[in-house]
Amino acid sequence: MANPFVHVELNTTDLGKAKEFYGKLFDWTLEDVPNMDYTMIKVGEGTGGGMMKHPVPGAPSAWLAYVMVDDINVATAKAKSLGATVMKDVTEIPTVGWFSVIIDPTGAALALFKPKM
Protein backbone atom coordinates (compact mmCIF):
# COMPACT_ATOMS: atom_id res chain seq x y z
CA MET A 1 0.00 0.00 0.00
CA ALA A 2 1.38 3.40 -0.90
CA ASN A 3 1.53 5.94 1.92
CA PRO A 4 0.49 3.73 4.84
CA PHE A 5 -0.31 5.00 8.32
CA VAL A 6 2.87 4.23 10.28
CA HIS A 7 2.53 5.88 13.70
CA VAL A 8 -0.25 7.28 15.89
CA GLU A 9 0.66 9.82 18.55
CA LEU A 10 -1.21 11.20 21.51
CA ASN A 11 -0.44 14.85 22.27
CA THR A 12 -1.85 15.14 25.78
CA THR A 13 -2.31 17.77 28.44
CA ASP A 14 -1.51 15.17 31.15
CA LEU A 15 1.02 12.53 30.15
CA GLY A 16 0.94 10.70 33.50
CA LYS A 17 -2.83 10.38 33.46
CA ALA A 18 -2.82 9.25 29.82
CA LYS A 19 -0.19 6.59 30.49
CA GLU A 20 -2.15 5.29 33.47
CA PHE A 21 -5.43 5.20 31.53
CA TYR A 22 -4.17 3.57 28.32
CA GLY A 23 -1.87 1.23 30.22
CA LYS A 24 -4.93 -0.19 31.99
CA LEU A 25 -7.38 0.03 29.07
CA PHE A 26 -5.30 -1.84 26.47
CA ASP A 27 -2.66 -4.54 26.42
CA TRP A 28 -0.01 -2.07 25.24
CA THR A 29 3.62 -1.93 26.32
CA LEU A 30 4.53 1.67 27.21
CA GLU A 31 8.25 2.46 27.09
CA ASP A 32 9.69 5.84 28.08
CA VAL A 33 12.38 7.03 25.67
CA PRO A 34 15.60 7.94 27.56
CA ASN A 35 16.50 11.66 27.52
CA MET A 36 13.15 12.61 25.93
CA ASP A 37 9.72 13.40 27.28
CA TYR A 38 8.26 10.72 25.04
CA THR A 39 6.64 7.32 25.61
CA MET A 40 6.54 4.71 22.84
CA ILE A 41 3.39 2.63 22.48
CA LYS A 42 4.12 -0.93 21.41
CA VAL A 43 0.95 -2.72 20.37
CA GLY A 44 2.33 -6.05 19.16
CA GLU A 45 0.70 -6.40 15.74
CA GLY A 46 -0.32 -3.33 13.79
CA THR A 47 0.70 0.29 13.87
CA GLY A 48 2.22 1.49 17.12
CA GLY A 49 2.67 4.99 18.34
CA GLY A 50 3.68 7.29 21.11
CA MET A 51 2.58 9.79 23.73
CA MET A 52 3.93 13.18 24.70
CA LYS A 53 2.94 16.38 26.47
CA HIS A 54 1.05 18.52 23.96
CA PRO A 55 3.53 20.91 22.32
CA VAL A 56 0.90 23.64 21.81
CA PRO A 57 0.06 25.43 25.08
CA GLY A 58 -3.67 25.52 25.76
CA ALA A 59 -4.53 23.04 23.00
CA PRO A 60 -6.73 20.07 23.91
CA SER A 61 -5.45 16.50 23.97
CA ALA A 62 -5.68 14.87 20.53
CA TRP A 63 -4.44 11.89 18.55
CA LEU A 64 -2.30 12.56 15.46
CA ALA A 65 -1.80 9.99 12.68
CA TYR A 66 1.47 9.82 10.69
CA VAL A 67 1.56 8.78 7.02
CA MET A 68 4.79 7.60 5.35
CA VAL A 69 5.94 9.51 2.27
CA ASP A 70 8.83 9.02 -0.17
CA ASP A 71 10.00 12.65 -0.04
CA ILE A 72 9.00 14.75 2.98
CA ASN A 73 9.78 18.09 1.32
CA VAL A 74 7.86 17.28 -1.87
CA ALA A 75 4.86 15.86 0.05
CA THR A 76 4.69 18.87 2.38
CA ALA A 77 4.87 21.30 -0.55
CA LYS A 78 2.23 19.31 -2.45
CA ALA A 79 -0.12 19.38 0.55
CA LYS A 80 0.32 23.16 0.77
CA SER A 81 -0.36 23.57 -2.96
CA LEU A 82 -3.59 21.60 -2.50
CA GLY A 83 -4.84 23.95 0.22
CA ALA A 84 -3.30 22.57 3.41
CA THR A 85 -1.79 24.80 6.07
CA VAL A 86 1.66 23.72 7.23
CA MET A 87 1.43 23.76 11.03
CA LYS A 88 4.96 22.37 11.54
CA ASP A 89 7.41 22.49 8.66
CA VAL A 90 9.79 19.63 7.91
CA THR A 91 11.68 18.76 11.09
CA GLU A 92 14.31 16.10 11.74
CA ILE A 93 13.86 13.50 14.46
CA PRO A 94 17.49 12.50 15.15
CA THR A 95 18.24 8.87 14.21
CA VAL A 96 14.57 8.34 13.19
CA GLY A 97 13.64 10.49 10.18
CA TRP A 98 11.74 13.68 9.31
CA PHE A 99 8.16 14.83 9.81
CA SER A 100 5.85 17.73 9.12
CA VAL A 101 2.34 18.46 10.36
CA ILE A 102 -0.35 19.79 8.07
CA ILE A 103 -3.93 20.94 8.56
CA ASP A 104 -6.02 19.81 5.63
CA PRO A 105 -8.58 22.12 3.99
CA THR A 106 -11.32 20.70 6.27
CA GLY A 107 -9.35 21.49 9.45
CA ALA A 108 -8.02 17.99 10.24
CA ALA A 109 -4.41 17.55 11.35
CA LEU A 110 -2.14 14.93 9.77
CA ALA A 111 1.58 14.27 10.07
CA LEU A 112 3.77 13.28 7.12
CA PHE A 113 6.79 11.07 7.87
CA LYS A 114 9.94 10.00 6.03
CA PRO A 115 12.08 7.44 7.88
CA LYS A 116 15.87 7.39 7.75
CA MET A 117 16.93 4.38 5.76
LOFI-513805 format. One line per 4 residues: number of its first residue (from 1); for each residue x, y, z of N, C-alpha, C, O, CB. Coordinates in Angstrom, 1 decimal. Glycine has a CB too. Layout:
NUM> X Y Z X Y Z X Y Z X Y Z X Y Z | ...
end
This chain:
1> 0.8 -1.2 0.0 0.0 0.0 0.0 0.9 1.2 0.0 1.8 1.4 0.8 -1.0 0.0 1.2 | 0.6 2.1 -0.9 1.4 3.4 -0.9 0.9 4.3 0.2 -0.3 4.3 0.5 1.2 4.1 -2.3 | 1.8 5.0 0.9 1.5 5.9 1.9 0.7 5.4 3.1 -0.4 5.8 3.4 0.8 7.1 1.3 | 1.2 4.3 3.7 0.5 3.7 4.8 0.6 4.6 6.1 1.5 5.4 6.3 1.0 2.3 5.1
5> -0.4 4.4 7.0 -0.3 5.0 8.3 0.8 4.2 9.1 0.7 3.0 9.1 -1.7 5.0 9.1 | 1.7 4.9 9.7 2.9 4.2 10.3 3.1 4.5 11.8 3.9 3.9 12.4 4.1 4.6 9.6 | 2.3 5.5 12.3 2.5 5.9 13.7 1.3 6.7 14.1 0.8 7.5 13.3 3.9 6.7 13.9 | 0.9 6.5 15.4 -0.2 7.3 15.9 0.2 7.8 17.2 0.7 7.1 18.1 -1.6 6.4 16.0
9> 0.1 9.1 17.4 0.7 9.8 18.5 -0.4 10.6 19.3 -1.2 11.3 18.8 1.8 10.8 18.1 | -0.3 10.4 20.6 -1.2 11.2 21.5 -0.5 12.4 22.0 0.6 12.3 22.7 -1.7 10.3 22.7 | -0.9 13.6 21.7 -0.4 14.8 22.3 -1.4 15.2 23.4 -2.6 15.5 23.2 -0.3 16.0 21.2 | -0.9 15.1 24.6 -1.9 15.1 25.8 -1.5 16.3 26.7 -0.3 16.7 26.9 -1.8 13.8 26.5
13> -2.5 16.7 27.4 -2.3 17.8 28.4 -1.8 17.2 29.8 -1.3 17.9 30.6 -3.6 18.5 28.7 | -1.9 15.8 29.9 -1.5 15.2 31.1 -0.9 13.8 30.8 -1.7 12.8 30.7 -2.7 15.0 32.2 | 0.4 13.8 30.6 1.0 12.5 30.1 0.9 11.4 31.2 0.6 10.3 30.8 2.5 12.8 29.9 | 1.1 11.7 32.5 0.9 10.7 33.5 -0.4 10.1 33.5 -0.6 8.8 33.6 1.2 11.3 34.9
17> -1.5 10.9 33.4 -2.8 10.4 33.5 -3.1 9.6 32.2 -3.8 8.5 32.3 -3.8 11.5 33.6 | -2.6 10.0 31.1 -2.8 9.3 29.8 -2.1 7.9 29.9 -2.7 6.9 29.5 -2.3 10.1 28.6 | -0.9 7.9 30.4 -0.2 6.6 30.5 -0.9 5.6 31.4 -1.0 4.4 31.1 1.2 6.8 31.0 | -1.4 6.1 32.5 -2.2 5.3 33.5 -3.4 4.7 32.8 -3.7 3.6 32.9 -2.5 6.1 34.8
21> -4.2 5.6 32.2 -5.4 5.2 31.5 -5.2 4.2 30.4 -5.8 3.1 30.5 -6.1 6.4 31.0 | -4.4 4.5 29.5 -4.2 3.6 28.3 -3.4 2.3 28.7 -3.6 1.2 28.1 -3.4 4.3 27.2 | -2.6 2.4 29.7 -1.9 1.2 30.2 -2.8 0.2 30.8 -2.6 -1.0 30.8 -0.8 1.6 31.2 | -3.9 0.7 31.4 -4.9 -0.2 32.0 -6.0 -0.6 31.0 -6.5 -1.7 31.0 -5.6 0.5 33.2
25> -6.3 0.3 30.0 -7.4 0.0 29.1 -7.0 -1.0 28.1 -7.8 -1.9 27.7 -7.8 1.3 28.4 | -5.8 -0.9 27.5 -5.3 -1.8 26.5 -4.1 -2.7 26.9 -3.4 -2.3 27.9 -5.0 -1.1 25.2 | -3.8 -3.7 26.2 -2.7 -4.5 26.4 -1.5 -4.0 25.6 -0.9 -4.7 24.8 -2.9 -6.0 26.0 | -1.1 -2.7 25.9 0.0 -2.1 25.2 1.2 -2.1 26.2 1.1 -2.1 27.4 -0.4 -0.6 24.9
29> 2.4 -2.1 25.6 3.6 -1.9 26.3 4.0 -0.5 26.1 4.2 0.0 25.0 4.8 -2.9 25.8 | 4.1 0.3 27.2 4.5 1.7 27.2 6.0 1.8 27.7 6.3 1.4 28.8 3.6 2.5 28.1 | 6.8 2.3 26.8 8.3 2.5 27.1 8.7 3.9 27.0 8.6 4.5 25.9 9.1 1.6 26.1 | 9.2 4.5 28.1 9.7 5.8 28.1 11.0 5.9 27.3 11.8 5.0 27.5 9.9 6.4 29.5
33> 11.2 6.9 26.5 12.4 7.0 25.7 13.4 7.8 26.5 13.1 8.9 27.0 12.1 7.8 24.3 | 14.6 7.2 26.7 15.6 7.9 27.6 15.9 9.3 27.0 16.0 9.5 25.8 16.9 7.1 27.7 | 16.1 10.3 27.9 16.5 11.7 27.5 15.5 12.4 26.7 15.8 13.4 26.0 17.8 11.6 26.8 | 14.2 11.9 26.7 13.2 12.6 25.9 11.9 12.5 26.8 11.7 11.6 27.6 12.9 12.0 24.5
37> 11.0 13.5 26.6 9.7 13.4 27.3 8.8 12.7 26.3 7.8 13.3 25.8 9.2 14.8 27.7 | 9.0 11.4 26.0 8.3 10.7 25.0 8.1 9.3 25.5 9.0 8.7 26.0 8.9 10.8 23.6 | 6.9 8.7 25.3 6.6 7.3 25.6 6.2 6.6 24.3 5.3 7.0 23.7 5.5 7.2 26.7 | 6.9 5.5 24.0 6.5 4.7 22.8 5.4 3.8 23.2 5.4 3.3 24.4 7.8 3.9 22.3
41> 4.5 3.6 22.3 3.4 2.6 22.5 3.7 1.4 21.6 3.7 1.6 20.4 2.0 3.3 22.2 | 3.9 0.3 22.2 4.1 -0.9 21.4 2.9 -1.8 21.5 2.5 -2.2 22.6 5.4 -1.7 21.9 | 2.3 -2.1 20.4 1.0 -2.7 20.4 1.0 -4.2 20.0 0.0 -4.9 20.0 0.0 -2.0 19.4 | 2.2 -4.7 19.7 2.3 -6.0 19.2 2.1 -6.0 17.7 3.1 -5.6 16.9 1.3 -7.0 19.8
45> 1.0 -6.5 17.2 0.7 -6.4 15.7 0.1 -5.1 15.4 -0.7 -4.5 16.2 -0.2 -7.6 15.3 | 0.3 -4.6 14.2 -0.3 -3.3 13.8 0.5 -2.1 14.0 1.7 -2.2 14.5 -1.6 -3.2 14.5 | 0.0 -1.0 13.8 0.7 0.3 13.9 0.8 0.7 15.3 -0.2 0.8 16.0 0.0 1.4 13.0 | 2.0 1.0 15.8 2.2 1.5 17.1 2.2 3.0 17.1 1.8 3.6 16.2 3.5 1.0 17.7
49> 2.7 3.5 18.2 2.7 5.0 18.3 3.5 5.5 19.5 4.4 4.9 20.0 1.3 5.5 18.4 | 3.0 6.6 20.0 3.7 7.3 21.1 2.8 8.3 21.8 1.7 8.6 21.4 4.9 8.0 20.6 | 3.3 8.8 22.9 2.6 9.8 23.7 3.6 10.8 24.2 4.7 10.6 24.4 1.9 9.1 25.0 | 3.1 12.1 24.2 3.9 13.2 24.7 3.1 14.3 25.2 1.9 14.4 24.9 4.9 13.7 23.6
53> 3.7 15.2 26.0 2.9 16.4 26.5 2.7 17.2 25.2 3.5 17.4 24.4 3.8 17.2 27.6 | 1.4 17.7 25.1 1.1 18.5 24.0 2.0 19.7 23.8 2.2 20.5 24.7 -0.4 19.0 24.1 | 2.6 19.8 22.6 3.5 20.9 22.3 2.9 22.3 22.1 3.6 23.3 22.1 4.3 20.6 21.1 | 1.6 22.3 22.0 0.9 23.6 21.8 0.2 24.0 23.1 -0.8 23.4 23.5 -0.1 23.6 20.6
57> 0.7 25.0 23.8 0.1 25.4 25.1 -1.4 25.8 24.9 -1.8 26.5 24.0 0.8 26.6 25.7 | -2.2 25.2 25.8 -3.7 25.5 25.8 -4.5 24.7 24.8 -5.7 24.7 24.8 -3.9 26.9 25.4 | -3.8 23.9 23.9 -4.5 23.0 23.0 -5.1 21.8 23.7 -4.4 21.3 24.7 -3.6 22.6 21.8 | -6.2 21.3 23.3 -6.7 20.1 23.9 -5.9 18.8 23.5 -5.3 18.8 22.5 -8.2 19.9 23.5
61> -6.1 17.8 24.3 -5.4 16.5 24.0 -6.0 16.0 22.7 -7.2 16.2 22.4 -5.7 15.5 25.1 | -5.2 15.4 21.8 -5.7 14.9 20.5 -4.7 13.8 20.0 -3.5 13.9 20.3 -5.9 16.0 19.5 | -5.2 12.9 19.3 -4.4 11.9 18.6 -4.0 12.4 17.2 -4.8 13.1 16.6 -5.2 10.6 18.4 | -2.8 12.1 16.7 -2.3 12.6 15.5 -1.8 11.3 14.7 -0.9 10.6 15.2 -1.2 13.7 15.6
65> -2.3 11.1 13.5 -1.8 10.0 12.7 -0.7 10.5 11.8 -0.6 11.6 11.3 -3.0 9.4 11.8 | 0.3 9.6 11.6 1.5 9.8 10.7 1.4 8.9 9.5 1.1 7.7 9.6 2.8 9.6 11.5 | 1.6 9.5 8.3 1.6 8.8 7.0 3.0 8.8 6.4 3.6 9.9 6.3 0.5 9.4 6.1 | 3.5 7.7 6.0 4.8 7.6 5.3 4.8 8.2 3.9 3.8 7.9 3.2 5.3 6.2 5.3
69> 5.8 8.9 3.6 5.9 9.5 2.3 7.4 9.2 1.8 8.3 9.0 2.5 5.7 11.1 2.3 | 7.5 9.3 0.4 8.8 9.0 -0.2 9.8 10.2 0.0 11.0 10.1 0.2 8.7 8.7 -1.6 | 9.2 11.4 -0.1 10.0 12.6 0.0 9.2 13.7 0.8 8.2 14.2 0.4 10.3 13.2 -1.5 | 9.7 13.9 2.0 9.0 14.7 3.0 8.8 16.2 2.5 7.8 16.8 2.7 9.7 14.7 4.3
73> 9.9 16.7 1.8 9.8 18.1 1.3 8.8 18.2 0.2 8.0 19.1 0.2 11.2 18.6 0.8 | 8.8 17.3 -0.7 7.9 17.3 -1.9 6.4 17.1 -1.4 5.5 17.8 -1.8 8.2 16.2 -2.9 | 6.2 16.1 -0.5 4.9 15.9 0.0 4.3 17.0 0.8 3.1 17.4 0.7 4.9 14.6 0.9 | 5.1 17.7 1.6 4.7 18.9 2.4 4.3 20.0 1.4 3.3 20.7 1.6 5.8 19.3 3.4
77> 5.2 20.2 0.4 4.9 21.3 -0.5 3.6 21.0 -1.3 2.8 21.9 -1.6 6.1 21.5 -1.5 | 3.4 19.7 -1.7 2.2 19.3 -2.5 1.0 19.5 -1.6 0.0 20.0 -2.1 2.3 17.8 -2.9 | 1.0 19.2 -0.3 -0.1 19.4 0.5 -0.5 20.9 0.6 -1.6 21.2 0.5 0.2 18.8 2.0 | 0.5 21.7 0.7 0.3 23.2 0.8 -0.3 23.6 -0.5 -1.2 24.5 -0.5 1.7 23.9 1.0
81> 0.2 23.1 -1.7 -0.4 23.6 -3.0 -1.8 23.1 -3.2 -2.5 23.7 -3.9 0.5 23.0 -4.1 | -2.2 22.1 -2.4 -3.6 21.6 -2.5 -4.5 22.2 -1.5 -5.7 21.9 -1.3 -3.6 20.1 -2.3 | -4.0 23.2 -0.7 -4.8 24.0 0.2 -4.6 23.7 1.7 -5.3 24.2 2.5 -6.2 23.7 -0.1 | -3.6 22.8 2.0 -3.3 22.6 3.4 -2.5 23.7 4.0 -1.9 24.5 3.3 -2.5 21.3 3.6
85> -2.6 23.9 5.3 -1.8 24.8 6.1 -0.7 24.0 6.7 -0.9 22.9 7.3 -2.6 25.6 7.1 | 0.5 24.4 6.6 1.7 23.7 7.2 1.8 24.2 8.7 2.2 25.4 8.9 3.0 23.9 6.4 | 1.4 23.4 9.6 1.4 23.8 11.0 2.9 23.6 11.6 3.3 24.5 12.4 0.5 22.9 11.8 | 3.6 22.6 11.1 5.0 22.4 11.5 5.7 22.0 10.3 5.4 20.9 9.7 5.1 21.3 12.7
89> 6.7 22.8 9.9 7.4 22.5 8.7 8.3 21.3 8.9 8.5 20.8 10.0 8.2 23.7 8.2 | 8.9 20.8 7.9 9.8 19.6 7.9 10.8 19.8 9.0 11.6 20.7 9.1 10.5 19.4 6.6 | 10.8 18.8 9.9 11.7 18.8 11.1 12.3 17.4 11.2 11.7 16.4 11.0 10.9 19.1 12.4 | 13.6 17.4 11.6 14.3 16.1 11.7 14.1 15.6 13.1 14.1 16.3 14.1 15.8 16.3 11.5
93> 13.9 14.2 13.2 13.9 13.5 14.5 15.2 12.7 14.4 15.3 11.7 13.7 12.6 12.5 14.6 | 16.2 13.1 15.2 17.5 12.5 15.2 17.4 11.0 15.2 16.7 10.4 16.1 18.4 13.0 16.3 | 18.1 10.3 14.4 18.2 8.9 14.2 17.0 8.2 13.7 17.0 7.0 13.5 18.6 8.3 15.5 | 15.9 8.9 13.6 14.6 8.3 13.2 14.1 8.7 11.8 13.8 7.9 11.0 13.5 8.8 14.2
97> 14.1 10.0 11.5 13.6 10.5 10.2 13.2 11.9 10.2 13.8 12.7 11.0 12.5 9.6 9.7 | 12.2 12.3 9.4 11.7 13.7 9.3 10.2 13.6 9.3 9.6 12.7 8.9 12.3 14.4 8.0 | 9.6 14.7 9.8 8.2 14.8 9.8 7.7 16.3 9.6 8.5 17.2 9.8 7.6 14.3 11.1 | 6.5 16.4 9.2 5.8 17.7 9.1 4.4 17.5 9.6 3.9 16.4 9.5 5.9 18.4 7.7
101> 3.7 18.6 10.0 2.3 18.5 10.4 1.6 19.5 9.5 1.9 20.6 9.4 2.1 18.7 11.9 | 0.5 18.9 8.9 -0.3 19.8 8.1 -1.8 19.8 8.6 -2.2 18.9 9.4 -0.4 19.3 6.6 | -2.5 20.9 8.3 -3.9 20.9 8.6 -4.6 20.9 7.2 -4.4 21.8 6.4 -4.3 22.2 9.4 | -5.4 19.9 6.9 -6.0 19.8 5.6 -7.1 20.9 5.4 -7.4 21.6 6.4 -6.6 18.4 5.4
105> -7.6 21.1 4.2 -8.6 22.1 4.0 -9.9 22.0 4.8 -10.6 23.0 4.9 -8.9 22.1 2.5 | -10.1 20.8 5.4 -11.3 20.7 6.3 -11.0 21.0 7.7 -11.9 21.0 8.6 -11.9 19.3 6.1 | -9.7 21.2 8.1 -9.3 21.5 9.5 -8.7 20.3 10.2 -8.4 20.5 11.4 -10.5 22.0 10.2 | -8.6 19.2 9.6 -8.0 18.0 10.2 -6.5 18.0 10.2 -5.9 18.3 9.1 -8.6 16.7 9.6
109> -5.9 17.6 11.3 -4.4 17.6 11.4 -3.9 16.2 10.9 -4.6 15.2 11.1 -3.9 17.8 12.8 | -2.8 16.2 10.2 -2.1 14.9 9.8 -0.6 15.2 9.7 -0.2 16.2 9.3 -2.7 14.5 8.4 | 0.1 14.2 10.1 1.6 14.3 10.1 2.1 13.4 8.9 1.6 12.4 8.6 2.2 13.8 11.4 | 3.1 14.0 8.2 3.8 13.3 7.1 5.1 12.8 7.7 5.7 13.6 8.4 3.9 14.2 5.8
113> 5.6 11.6 7.3 6.8 11.1 7.9 7.6 10.4 6.8 7.1 9.6 6.0 6.4 10.1 9.0 | 8.9 10.7 6.9 9.9 10.0 6.0 11.0 9.4 7.0 11.7 10.1 7.6 10.6 11.0 5.0 | 11.1 8.1 7.0 12.1 7.4 7.9 13.5 7.5 7.3 13.7 7.7 6.1 11.7 6.0 8.1 | 14.5 7.5 8.2 15.9 7.4 7.7 16.1 6.0 7.3 15.6 5.0 8.0 16.9 7.8 8.9
117> 16.7 5.7 6.2 16.9 4.4 5.8 18.3 3.9 6.1 18.7 2.7 5.8 16.7 4.3 4.3
end
